Amino acid sequence: MSNIVKGTPTRQRKTAESLFSRANVLYVDENYGEALNLYTQAIALDGDCPNFYLHRAATHIKLKWWKEALRDADSGLRRSPGSTTGRLRKGIALFHMTKYREAKLTFEDAKRMGHKAVDLWIRKCDAEIKAAAAAAA
């Protein structure tokens, strides 16, 4: 795992990587509760790896835990400011928290940085912003 910070002791880093790998398998198998548990354990061992937070954010999204997803997306972005995946996950969380303008800006940032899968999300934000404006009129 290339994103793991070198300051983490080797044995601890390997244990965190192992937990992360097992969590990924559980995530693919849609066992989100157990995946979440293992991602959390990996973060406890190596809290500097952005991928651990970003994968846990994806798990929170699957569980519809939007605030937690936003927190983890932000944590991942603090550790890897250039992450377009972090912006995608942050935008999804913001969208579901009905923060459409902020979500749209986040998706637009991801698009400017080269993420290819945000156009639909930008359109969804535009539709919600337009609907809110119409309702307020």
ABEGO torsion letter per residue (X at the ends): XAABBAABBAAAAAAAAAAAAAAAAAAAAGBAAAAAAAAAAAAAABAABAAAAAAAAAAAAAAGBAAAAAAAAAAAAAABAABAAAAAAAAAAAAAAGBAAAAAAAAAAAAAAGBAAAAAAAAAAAAAAAAAAAAAX
